[in-house]
Amino acid sequence: MQCSVRHVSRKIITPRILVPRNNQVRTFWEYVNMTFNKPDPDRIKQLGPDRACAEWVLRNGGKVVWEGGKKLADYNLLPSEEEAVPKLVTIDGTDSSISHYGFPHLIGCEKLSNIILHNADYIDDRALKGLSFGQSTLTHLQVSKCVNVTDAGLKSLISLNKLELLVLFNLVSVENIEECKEYIRQHLSNCKIRDLKDATPSNEKPQ
């Protein structure tokens, strides 16, 4: 399916939202992040979960892959709202500002099987718990270079009972990665856990 700009008036630019050090400024940017991430039930009902979820990811600087393999990294290249979109199969949150506020968008995405969370400042333990909204379809997950993820967040991944592959690396706030891996293995016996050197082509990031 060819994507084209249909509504110039809706063009937006979504720079990556950095996490400031100053507490007052942090609070402001947390509010901005919540605004950009929070689901809109009316829009989900109007356009369907796959379109609404893609809008959420793209609006916050991420990328998506549709069923059939077409990749999209620009919000402004979404088809017009009158056009149906394919099912969403991959979310790539690399360098994005997606956060736990937005993970309810996963509900209803029936083909979503792969999520990549890499170098994303707002991904924390709350976000990993929010992945449970996609537990009925999610089979491949990468969590890497997310400085706010801790041991508790990794252990919460046991809710993803269909997970087949979990890629973990560069998680500086995790105190005992081996213990976390063993805990996950005990609860998800069919899930392979790998690190950077073992990452498979299924985790290739869309351009």
N, C-alpha and C positions, 0 to 999 in steps of 0.2 A: 504494500500500500504506500502510495506517495504522500509525503507530508508537505504541506505548503502553508505559508502565512495567510490566514484568511481574515483575521481581525487585527489590523494594525493598532487599533485603540487599546488592545489588551496587552500590548508588548510591555514586558517588565524585564528589569535587570536584577539578578539576584547574587550580589557579591557574597562571599563567604563571611559569616558572622563570627568574628573572633571572640574569645572569652577574655574580657578585660580583668585586670588584677584589682582595681579599685572596687570596693564592695558596693558603693552607691551606683556606679556605672554598670557593674555586673548585674544589679537588680533591674536596671533599665533594659539591658540587652537580653536578660532572661525573659522579660515581658515581650520584647520584640520577637524573640524566638518562639515563644508560646503562640503569639499571633500568627506567625508564618506556618506553624505546625498543626495547630488545633483543627480537628476535622469539622467540616460544615455538613451537618446531616441533610440539609435541604439539597445541597449540591450533589452529595452522594446519591440521594434518591433520584435526582433529575438526570444525572449523567452516568450513573453506575459506579460500582466500587473500583473497577480497574482504571477508568479514566480519572476518577478523583484521587486515587492513590498515586498515579503517575504525576498528576499535577502537584501533589504534595512533595514528592521526591524532587522533581525538576525545579520547583519554586525555591527549594532550599539548596540548590547546587549539585544535586545528585544526577544519576543517569538511570535509564530503564532499558529493558529488552522486552519486546513483545513476542508473543507466540508466533513462530515463523522466523525469528532471528533478527528482525529489524531493531536497531539500536537508536536511542534518542537521548541527547544530552542538552537540548535547548528547549525551554518552555515555549518559546515563541514559534517552534516548529510543530507543535501539536496540531492535529487536524481541527477543523471547525467543530463546534459543539454539535452541529447537526449530523456529523459523520460518526458512525460507530467505530470504536477502536478494538484491536485484537485483545486477547487476554494478556495480562501481565505475567511474565515468567521470572524476571530477574530485577532486583533492585540493587543498584550499586551506590552506596552512600559514601564513597571515597571523597575525602576533602569537603564533605557537605555539612550543612547545619541542621540535618534532621535530628530530632530529639524524641524523648519518650512521649511528649505531648501528641505526636503524630501517629504513633503505632496502631491506634484503633483503625487507621485507614486500611490495615491488612485484612480486616474482616470482609469476607465476601469475595476476595481475590482467589478464585478457585484453582488457578494454574500456577500461582506463585510458589516456586520451588527453591529459589536461590537468592540469598541476601548477602551482600558484602558490606561490612562496616569497617572501613580502614581510614585512619588518620582523621577521625571525626570528633571534634572537641566536645560536642554535646551528647555523645553516646556514653552513657553511664550505666550503673546497675539497674536503674529504673527502666532504661531503654531495653536492656536485655530481658528483663521480666516482661516487657511489652511485646516481645517477639511471640509470646504465647497466643496473641491474637491471630497468628498465622500458623499455629501448630498443626492444623489439619492438612496442610500442603507442603510445609517447609521441609526439604530434604538436604539442602546444602547451605552451610553458613560459614562465613569468615569473619572473625573478630580480630583486628590487628591494629597496633599503634593507636589505641584509644586510651588516652592517659587516665580517664576517669572510671575505667572498669576495674573492679576489684574481685577478689576471690568469691565473694557472695554473689556477684552478678554472674560469674561463670557457672557457679553451682545451680543457679536458677534455670539454666538451659535444659535441665532434665525434664522440663515440661514439654519439650519438643520431641515427642515420642516417635515421630517419623523421620528424625534426622539420621542421615546416612553418612555424611561427611562434615566434620567440624575442623576448620583450619584456625589455629591460634598462634600468634607470635607478636613480639614487641609490646607486651602488656606490662608496663613498668610499675603499675600500682597493684599488680597481683603478687602477693607475697610467696605463695607456694603453688606454682603452676602445675607441678607434677601431682600434687595432692588433688587439685581441682580436676585434672584429667582422669585420675583414677576414680574419683567420685562420680564423674559423668559416665565413665565406662561401666561402673557397677549398675547404673540406672538405665543406660542406653546401650545395651549389649550389641546392637546392630550398627552402631555409629563408629566410624573410623575417625581417629583424631590425629591430625597432622600439623606440621609447622611449615615455615616458609619454604624450606628446601624440598618439601614433599607436595607442595600445592599443585593441584592438577589443572588442566586446561579449562575445566568447568568453572574455575574461579577467575578466568580471564576478564579483565575489566572492559566494558564497552567504551569506545572512543567518542 
